[in-house]
Amino acid sequence: MVILTLLCSDVLSRYNEANKTVQKPDVNLGVVVSLLHSLRCFTEDIRDRFPEYESKAKTVAKEGVYTDSSCRSAQRSRRITFLEGPADDTVLTKSEKFADET
């Protein structure tokens, strides 16, 4: 929850500032276009900054563990068809799993 809180705080504050600028009556169209391009780049870049948010969350949170680290891991079904061979299981760390699924 701490990671998501920090992430949403940054995203929403950035979008709020852009929204305030776009809604001004005397704003130039060129400014709006560059601002929207900046928001697009920010949104694309935020995923690569997950380790930064994770380290910030560890300093804020009392426990530095993921909730599902104490849960039993799900096992993949081993049924295969006649023409398929067994596929390798992908093993992700708790951090990678959270970043990938969220």
Residue, then its C-alpha position, 0 to 999 in steps of 0.5 A: m500500500v505504501i508503494l501505491t500511495l507514493l506512486c499515486s501521490d506523484v502521478l496525481s499531483r503532476y496531473n493536477e498541475a497540468n490540469k490547472t494549467v490547461q484550464k486557464p483561459d489565456v493558455n496557449l495551444g502550444v503550451v497545452v501540446s507540450l504539456l500533454h507530451s510531457l505527461r505522456c513521457f512521465t507516464e511511460d517513464i514512471r514504470d522504470r522508476f519502481p525501485e526508487y518507489e520501493s526504496k522510499a516505501k521501505t523507509v516509510a513502512k514499518e515492515g519491509v516485506y510484501t503481504d504475499s511473502s507469507c502466503r503459499s505459492a501457486q503451482r502451475s498445472r503440469r498437464i500438457t497436450f500430446l504435441e507440447g513439451p513442458a514449459d519452463d516456469t518463470v520465477l519472479t521475486k516478490s518485488e518483480k511480481f508486484a511491479d509486473e502485476t500492478 
